Amino acid sequence: MGLKKGQKLPLRSKVFFAVGAGPDSLYTAMVAGFTLIFYNQGLMLRGDLVGLGLLIATIADAVSDPIIGSLSDGWRSRWGRRHPFLFFAPLPLAISIYFLFSPPDLIVEGGNSGTSGQLMMFAWMTVWMIAGRLFLTMQNIPHLSLGAELSNDYCERASIFSLNAIFAGISASIFGFLAWRIFLNGESLREIDNAWVPGQLNPANYQPLVLFAAIMILVSGLLTAWFTKDRIPYLHQSGIKGRSLSLWSTWKDVIGTLKNHSYRWTLIGLFLLLFTTGIGEAVNPLMGVFFWRLSGEQIAWFAVASFVGVMVGSSAAPVAIRHFEKRDVAVFLVATFAFLVPLPVIGRFMDILPANGSSLLLPLLLIQAGLCASCVSGLNVCVMSMLADLADQFELETGLRQEGILYSSRLFFSKLSSSFTYFVGGMLLQHYILFPVGSNPGEVADDVLFRLAVVSGFLAVVGAAFATFAYGRYRLSRADHASVGKQLETKRQRLSKGEASSSSNVPPHIKAEPGLTQV
């Protein structure tokens, strides 16, 4: 099933598959971009409690990933394996993110009444974070797995995930621009302490913003489910008929994926990169407001820079993949990203960058942000298409189509990394950076801002450097994948004629790195 080598997927199918990136990109933009500043600076929840809540929610979410992936792989219905989840998940996901940023007055007022109030607010945040991430998993994993099934062609897969990355970037960029330019712009009165504060520090301003995000999540999720359902007859059907699905079998499959050399090193690279860059991203909203002293209107332009970067990176990656190995493209992008990330902080520490308030500062920061976004989006296209290629190798080894397990295992390890990132970020904010809650720009001490910049600018380099080495260990080349594809086609033809399946003649260098144990 799926398109064969050289065949093109209809543009309509590509576009509406890409629309399905909306729920993940919008949820991530809202939660990753504003949870810390909303609860810590807006509602006065302690930074370490925010970090702990994010840690708990992300660990719970990570544990659910392989379960959802295995359930999706084995689902049998007239709607196929992926679409029942794509139709179900958007509504509860939208509800969850709305309540995450809409705590009742009882919780808000109690948050300033001592330890018990802080714990109530912590519990509210954690519960709705867990719910939201669970429903996001139910949408995201089947969506990514669907992308791997839409085509079997090495380059066409890169094109599919390129368009997916472009739409993810567009939706996140437009959302970020509108958030900072319209919803959070200007100053307003914060009821919790009757202080006039920038818009992003006033919890009341988040109500219309999160409502907008919830509506867009619901609409984009349902559009993808409805307008890709015509591809169901052409997708792989479950190869797990008669096989019981259990928690043990699910985790056995996850462990089995790690036997594959290329997949294992891809996950290691992801873990290292996300652990350090995530810490920087967690404090970036504070960097923009307090370190660079940018207004909400100025911060909005970073969404535009990100949009341009995503368009360039996502469009250039498939072109590069046609001329170079996916592994080499990925290594180049990670190394370039590691070089770019600390440049603004280094420039400030060396007095090279213009002073805060200079008309030249913002353009320079935007150029750096756009280049970083280009590297990340291009890397995402490479990695997603690499995983789709590995799904073919896994099928050759096991006879099973387990895109859900592959993508969910990837998400499991990325979220495991993110969970520690959130926790460490919250702890650093509370105990190393010593950032005061309820602050206004210009009121934070220079030594606090220095420590904030160190965390934001330099930790990313360490993880990205090791990630460069890890991605370089990926082995499945273009020629290897072509060989796997030919053997799969022969095997499927024999099975369709009722012939007994026999072991395939896998090339020795592929045979040496098996995927899953035969079930």
C-alpha positions in Angstrom: 0.0 0.0 0.0 1.0 3.6 -0.3 2.4 5.3 -3.4 5.3 3.5 -5.0 8.6 5.0 -6.1 8.1 7.8 -8.6 4.4 8.2 -7.9 3.2 11.6 -6.7 0.6 12.1 -4.0 -2.2 14.5 -5.1 -1.6 18.0 -3.9 -5.0 18.1 -2.2 -4.0 15.2 0.0 -0.7 16.7 0.8 -2.2 20.1 1.8 -4.9 18.6 4.1 -2.5 16.2 5.7 -0.3 19.3 6.4 -3.2 21.1 8.0 -3.1 18.4 10.6 0.1 19.9 12.0 -2.1 22.7 13.3 -3.2 21.2 16.6 0.3 20.2 17.6 1.9 23.5 16.5 -0.8 25.7 18.1 -0.9 23.7 21.3 2.9 23.8 21.6 3.1 27.5 20.8 0.5 28.3 23.5 1.8 26.0 26.2 5.6 26.2 25.6 5.5 30.0 24.9 3.2 31.2 27.7 2.7 28.6 30.5 5.7 29.7 32.5 5.1 33.5 32.1 1.3 33.1 32.6 1.6 31.1 35.9 4.8 32.5 37.3 4.7 36.1 36.4 0.9 36.5 35.9 -0.5 34.4 38.7 2.5 34.4 41.0 2.9 30.6 41.1 6.5 29.7 42.2 8.8 28.8 39.3 9.8 25.5 40.8 6.2 24.5 41.1 5.5 25.4 37.5 8.5 23.3 36.5 7.4 20.4 38.6 3.9 20.5 37.1 5.3 20.5 33.6 7.6 17.6 34.6 4.7 15.5 35.9 2.5 16.2 33.0 5.1 15.5 30.4 6.2 12.2 32.0 2.5 11.1 32.1 2.2 12.1 28.5 5.4 10.3 27.5 4.2 7.0 29.1 1.0 7.3 27.1 2.7 7.8 23.7 3.7 4.1 23.0 0.3 3.0 24.2 -1.5 5.3 21.7 1.0 4.3 19.0 0.4 0.6 19.5 -3.3 1.0 19.7 -3.3 3.0 16.5 -1.1 0.5 14.7 -3.5 -2.4 15.6 -6.8 -0.5 15.2 -9.2 -2.2 12.7 -12.2 -0.4 11.5 -13.9 0.8 8.2 -12.2 4.1 8.9 -8.8 2.5 8.9 -6.1 2.7 11.6 -5.5 6.4 12.0 -8.7 8.3 11.2 -10.8 7.3 14.3 -8.2 9.0 16.5 -8.0 12.0 14.1 -11.8 12.6 14.4 -12.0 12.1 18.1 -9.0 14.0 19.6 -9.5 17.7 18.5 -12.5 18.5 20.6 -11.2 17.3 24.0 -7.8 18.8 23.1 -9.4 22.2 22.6 -11.3 22.0 25.8 -8.2 21.0 27.8 -6.0 23.9 26.6 -8.9 26.4 27.3 -9.2 25.3 30.9 -5.4 25.2 31.4 -5.3 29.0 30.8 -8.7 29.7 32.5 -8.4 28.8 36.2 -11.5 29.9 38.2 -11.4 32.9 40.5 -11.2 30.6 43.5 -7.9 29.2 42.3 -6.5 32.6 41.2 -7.4 34.2 44.5 -6.1 31.3 46.6 -2.8 31.3 44.8 -1.7 34.3 46.9 -3.1 33.0 50.2 -0.1 30.9 51.1 1.1 27.3 50.6 -2.3 25.7 50.3 -3.4 28.2 47.6 -0.2 27.7 45.7 -0.8 23.9 45.8 -4.3 24.4 44.5 -3.1 26.4 41.5 -0.3 23.8 40.9 -2.9 21.0 40.9 -5.2 22.8 38.5 -2.3 23.5 36.1 -1.0 19.9 36.3 -4.3 18.2 35.7 -5.3 20.1 32.7 -1.7 19.9 31.3 -1.9 16.1 31.6 -5.3 16.0 29.9 -4.2 18.3 27.1 -1.1 16.3 26.4 -2.9 13.0 26.4 -5.4 14.2 23.7 -2.6 15.9 21.7 -0.9 12.5 21.6 -4.1 10.9 20.3 -4.1 13.4 17.4 -0.4 13.8 16.8 0.9 10.2 16.6 -1.8 9.0 14.2 -1.3 12.1 12.1 2.5 11.5 11.8 1.9 7.8 11.1 -0.5 8.7 8.3 2.2 10.8 6.7 4.5 7.9 6.6 1.9 5.7 4.9 0.9 8.2 2.2 3.9 7.3 0.1 6.7 4.7 -0.1 9.0 7.0 -2.2 12.2 8.2 -0.6 12.0 11.8 -2.0 8.2 12.1 -2.0 8.1 11.4 1.8 10.4 14.4 2.3 8.1 16.5 0.2 5.1 15.4 2.3 6.8 16.2 5.6 8.2 19.4 4.1 4.6 20.7 3.5 3.6 19.5 6.9 6.5 21.5 8.5 5.6 24.6 6.4 2.0 24.5 7.7 3.2 23.9 11.3 5.5 27.0 10.9 2.8 29.1 9.3 0.2 28.3 12.0 2.7 28.8 14.9 4.0 32.0 13.4 0.6 33.6 12.7 -0.5 32.6 16.2 2.6 34.1 17.8 2.3 37.3 15.8 -1.3 37.8 16.7 -0.7 36.9 20.3 2.0 39.5 20.8 0.7 42.1 18.4 -3.0 42.1 19.3 -3.9 40.0 22.4 -0.9 40.8 24.6 0.1 44.2 23.3 0.1 47.3 25.4 -0.3 47.8 29.2 -3.3 46.9 31.4 -4.3 46.7 35.0 -3.6 43.4 36.7 -6.4 42.7 39.1 -4.3 40.3 41.3 -2.2 43.2 42.6 -3.7 46.3 41.0 -0.6 47.0 39.1 -0.2 48.4 35.5 1.9 45.8 33.7 2.8 44.8 30.1 0.0 42.8 28.4 1.8 39.5 28.6 2.0 39.8 32.4 -1.8 40.2 32.9 -3.6 36.9 33.1 -6.9 38.4 32.0 -5.4 39.0 28.5 -5.0 35.3 27.9 -8.7 34.5 27.9 -9.4 35.6 24.3 -6.0 34.3 23.2 -6.6 30.8 24.4 -10.2 30.8 23.1 -8.7 31.6 19.6 -6.1 28.9 20.0 -8.8 26.3 21.0 -11.0 27.1 18.0 -8.1 26.9 15.6 -7.0 23.5 17.1 -10.5 22.1 16.7 -11.0 23.4 13.1 -7.6 22.3 11.8 -7.8 18.8 13.4 -11.2 18.1 11.9 -10.3 19.4 8.5 -7.4 17.0 8.2 -9.5 14.0 9.4 -12.3 14.8 6.9 -10.3 15.7 3.8 -7.8 12.8 4.0 -10.4 10.0 4.6 -10.5 9.3 0.9 -6.9 7.9 1.2 -8.1 5.2 3.6 -8.4 2.5 0.9 -4.8 3.1 -0.2 -3.3 2.9 3.3 -1.6 0.0 5.0 -4.0 -2.1 7.0 -3.3 -3.5 10.4 -0.7 -6.4 10.4 -1.5 -7.2 14.0 -4.7 -9.2 13.5 -5.0 -11.9 16.1 -2.3 -10.3 18.2 -3.4 -9.2 21.7 -2.5 -5.7 22.6 -1.3 -5.2 26.1 0.9 -2.9 28.1 3.6 -5.5 28.1 3.5 -6.0 24.3 3.5 -2.3 23.8 6.6 -1.7 25.8 8.2 -4.8 24.2 7.7 -3.1 20.9 9.2 0.1 22.1 12.3 -1.7 23.5 12.5 -3.6 20.2 12.8 -0.4 18.2 15.9 0.5 20.1 17.6 -2.6 18.6 17.8 -0.7 15.3 21.1 1.2 15.1 19.9 4.1 13.0 16.7 4.6 15.1 18.5 4.4 18.4 21.0 7.1 17.4 18.3 9.3 16.0 16.5 9.2 19.4 19.8 9.9 21.2 20.4 13.0 19.0 16.8 14.2 19.6 17.1 13.7 23.4 20.4 15.7 23.6 19.2 18.5 21.4 15.8 19.0 23.1 17.2 18.8 26.7 19.4 21.8 26.3 17.6 23.9 23.7 14.3 23.4 25.6 15.8 25.0 28.7 16.7 28.0 26.6 13.3 28.2 25.0 11.6 28.0 28.4 13.2 31.3 29.5 13.1 33.0 26.1 9.9 34.9 26.8 11.7 36.4 29.9 14.7 37.2 27.7 12.7 39.2 25.3 10.8 41.2 27.9 13.5 41.7 30.6 17.0 41.1 29.0 16.5 42.7 25.6 13.7 45.1 26.9 11.5 44.5 23.8 7.9 45.6 23.7 5.0 43.2 22.9 4.8 44.8 19.4 8.5 44.1 18.8 8.3 40.6 20.1 5.5 39.9 17.6 8.0 40.3 14.7 9.8 37.2 15.9 6.8 35.2 14.7 7.4 36.7 11.3 11.1 35.8 11.4 10.2 32.3 12.4 7.7 32.1 9.6 10.3 33.1 7.0 12.8 30.7 8.5 10.4 27.8 8.5 9.4 28.5 4.9 13.1 28.5 3.8 14.2 25.5 5.8 11.2 23.3 5.0 11.3 24.1 1.3 15.1 23.7 1.1 15.3 20.4 2.9 13.6 18.3 0.2 15.8 19.9 -2.5 18.9 19.1 -0.4 17.7 15.5 0.2 17.5 15.0 -3.6 21.2 15.7 -3.8 22.6 14.5 -0.5 21.9 11.8 2.1 19.3 12.7 4.7 21.9 12.0 7.4 24.3 14.5 6.0 21.7 17.2 5.7 20.6 16.6 9.3 24.2 16.8 10.6 24.8 20.1 8.8 21.6 21.7 10.1 22.3 20.7 13.7 25.9 22.0 13.6 24.7 25.3 12.1 22.0 25.6 14.7 24.6 25.1 17.5 26.7 27.9 16.0 23.8 30.4 15.7 22.1 30.0 19.1 24.6 31.8 21.4 25.5 34.5 19.0 23.2 37.3 20.4 24.3 36.6 24.0 28.0 36.5 23.0 27.5 39.7 21.1 26.0 41.4 24.1 28.6 40.2 26.6 31.4 41.4 24.2 29.6 44.8 23.6 29.3 44.1 19.9 25.6 44.3 19.7 23.8 47.7 19.7 22.4 48.8 23.1 18.8 48.0 24.1 16.5 50.5 22.4 18.7 50.8 19.4 16.9 50.6 16.0 19.6 48.1 14.9 19.1 45.6 17.7 15.7 44.1 16.7 16.7 43.4 13.0 19.8 41.6 14.2 17.9 39.5 16.7 15.2 38.7 14.0 17.9 37.5 11.5 19.3 35.1 14.1 15.9 33.9 15.1 14.9 33.3 11.4 18.1 31.3 10.7 17.6 29.2 13.8 14.0 28.4 12.7 15.2 27.5 9.3 17.7 25.0 10.7 15.1 23.4 13.1 12.4 23.1 10.4 14.8 21.6 7.9 16.0 19.1 10.5 12.4 18.2 11.3 11.7 17.4 7.6 14.8 15.2 7.5 14.1 13.3 10.7 10.4 12.7 10.0 11.2 11.3 6.5 14.0 9.2 8.0 11.6 7.6 10.4 9.2 6.8 7.5 12.1 5.1 5.7 12.9 3.1 8.8 9.2 1.9 9.0 9.9 0.0 5.7 13.0 -1.6 7.1 11.0 -2.6 10.2 8.3 -4.2 8.0 10.9 -6.2 6.1 12.3 -7.5 9.4 9.0 -8.2 11.2 6.2 -8.2 8.6 4.4 -5.5 10.6 3.5 -1.9 9.8 4.3 0.0 13.0 4.6 3.6 12.1 2.6 4.4 15.3 5.2 2.7 17.5 8.1 4.4 15.7 6.7 7.9 15.9 5.3 7.4 19.5 8.7 6.0 20.6 10.3 9.1 19.2 7.7 11.3 21.0 8.2 9.3 24.2 12.0 10.1 24.3 11.5 13.7 23.2 8.9 14.2 25.9 11.1 12.5 28.5 13.8 15.0 27.5 11.3 17.9 27.7 10.0 16.8 31.1 13.4 17.1 32.6 13.9 20.3 30.6 10.8 21.9 32.2 11.8 20.7 35.7 15.4 21.8 35.4 14.3 25.1 33.8 11.9 25.8 36.7 14.6 24.9 39.2 17.1 27.1 37.5 14.6 30.0 37.4 13.9 29.6 41.1 17.3 28.7 42.6 20.0 29.7 40.2 18.7 32.7 38.2 16.7 33.8 41.2 14.2 35.6 39.0 11.6 37.5 41.1 7.9 36.9 40.4 5.7 39.8 39.5 8.5 41.9 38.1 8.4 44.7 35.6 11.0 45.5 32.9 13.8 47.6 34.3 13.3 46.4 37.9 15.4 43.2 37.6 19.0 43.3 38.9 21.8 43.0 36.4 23.3 39.8 38.0 19.9 38.1 37.6 19.7 39.1 33.9 23.3 37.8 33.4 22.4 34.4 34.8 19.2 34.4 32.6 21.3 35.0 29.5 23.8 32.2 30.4 20.9 29.7 30.6 19.3 31.0 27.4 22.4 31.3 25.3 25.0 28.7 26.2 23.3 25.5 27.3 22.0 24.9 23.8 25.5 24.6 22.4 26.4 21.6 24.6 23.4 19.4 23.5 23.6 20.4 19.9 27.3 19.5 19.7 26.6 16.0 20.9 23.4 15.7 18.8 25.6 16.4 15.7 27.6 13.3 16.4 24.5 11.2 17.2 22.7 12.1 13.9 25.9 11.2 12.1 25.5 7.6 13.2 22.3 7.1 11.1 23.0 4.4 8.5 20.0 3.8 6.2 21.2 5.4 2.9 19.2 6.1 -0.3 20.6 2.9 -1.8 19.8 0.8 1.3 16.2 2.1 1.2 15.8 1.3 -2.5 16.9 -2.3 -1.8 14.5 -2.6 1.1 11.7 -1.3 -1.1 12.3 -3.8 -3.8 12.3 -6.7 -1.3 9.1 -5.5 0.3 7.4 -5.3 -3.1 8.4 -8.8 -3.9 7.4 -10.1 -0.5 3.9 -8.4 -0.8 3.4 -9.8 -4.3 4.1 -13.3 -3.0 1.8 -12.9 0.0 -1.0 -11.6 -2.2 -0.7 -14.8 -4.3 -1.0 -16.9 -1.1 2.6 -18.0 -1.0 4.2 -18.5 2.4 6.4 -15.8 3.6 10.1 -16.6 3.7 13.0 -14.7 5.2 14.1 -11.9 2.9 17.6 -11.6 1.5 18.5 -8.5 3.4 21.9 -7.0 2.5 24.4 -7.9 5.3 24.9 -4.3 6.4 21.2 -3.9 6.8 20.7 -7.3 8.3 23.2 -6.4 11.0 20.9 -3.8 12.5 17.5 -5.5 12.9 14.4 -3.6 13.9 11.9 -5.6 16.0 11.9 -9.2 17.0 9.6 -11.3 14.8 6.2 -11.5 16.5 
